[in-house]
Structure formats: structure tokens, C-alpha cells
Amino acid sequence: EYETKDTDILAAFRVTPQPGVPPEEAGAAVAAESSTGTWTTVWTDGLTSLDRYKGRCYHIEPVAGEENQYIAYIAYPLDLFEEGSVTNMFTSIVGNVFGFKALRALRLEDLRIPPAYAKTFQGPPHGIQA
């Protein structure tokens, strides 16, 4: 059981697994695929501990009134993302995961960006200070 940290980026995905795929497996697959998972062997895997960077599905619950739909809550460590880069963050979290074969449907429902990461964004060139 993973305890979220104040510095984690937290995402809530609506997940519809393919028939025969347990919801816990679908949630774990989304967490892996959107953080450190890959479909191929990468030679650099032996150079670092992936445990430090992997997303974790820390809770999953059924969607009320919807058959075979779940909300998967996933925590991502800040070390996974480049500071000040919204593009990097969204590419990692939602870039490749929507074509995942274990899922019939997937939608990002909510995202919490911690203040520690939000402060790294420079914002617009004029008028607003973070």
C-alpha cells in the first residue's frame, strides 16, 4: 500500500478494462505505462533504480452506476519530470497510455500538481507571478 507524498503529482483516470482484465491490473498497467513502463528492453534499465521513478496505482474504486468502469488513482514522483515543463509532464502522463491494449477505454478525470512543481513553471512573460 503506497502512501502519497505532498510532492507527488496525483492523477485520477477513468478506466474500462478489457474483458478478463482485473481492475487492479488495469490500474497498475496505466501507472507503469505512463511512467517507466515500455514494451521493449532498454539497455539503460540497469543503470538506475526504476523504483524511484515509477508511477503507483495507490487506490482503485468502481464508478457508481457504471458497469466495468473504475477510477484509478495514480501517484507520480516529481523526480520523473523535468522542472518547469508542462509538455514533459503531460507527455509522460497521457502521451502513450491511451492506446494500451489492456484497456477498452481510458480518460484522465483529474490531476493535482503539487506547489513544489507548480513553482518551477515560469508562467506567461507578462502580468502573472507564481
Sequence and secondary structure as in RCSB ss.txt:
>XXXX:A:sequence
EYETKDTDILAAFRVTPQPGVPPEEAGAAVAAESSTGTWTTVWTDGLTSLDRYKGRCYHIEPVAGEENQYIAYIA
YPLDLFEEGSVTNMFTSIVGNVFGFKALRALRLEDLRIPPAYAKTFQGPPHGIQA
>XXXX:A:secstr
     TT EEEEEEEEE TT  HHHHHHHHHHHTTT  SS  GGGGGS GGGT  EEEEEEE TT TT EEEEEE
E GGGS TT HHHHHHHHHSSGGG TTEEEEEEEEEE  HHHHTT    SSS   
